[in-house]
Amino acid sequence: MRVIVLPITLSPPAREDDAIELARPVKLRLGLDAEPSWIGLSEGNDVIRPGPDLRFVPGQGPQTVAPGFLAPRLFRAVRDRFAARVRAKGSGFVRRISGD
């Protein structure tokens, strides 16, 4: 399995196009705190198996590696903006081999 994981941070981005802010209801639905947070778009972690960056949902199989999902519209916005940055060389990847 290969997954690209984008960080969620409490630090506001230096530039507006470096991140997408998560709405409070989205954060609460995902089990996160209510503080302002952003999904970073400047760097993705290339994860090849579950570990610190990506874990199985307890009691469920390997196809469930996230505690929740983004709404399709928000997911597409994150995916499309990150992909556009990668194509423009405005984002990079850090390879993570988790679980070692």
Secondary structure by P-SEA (a helix, b strand, c coil): cbbbbbbbbccccccccccccccaaaaaaaccccccccccccbbbbcccccccccccccccccccccccccaaaaaaaaaaaaaaaaaccbbbbbbbccc
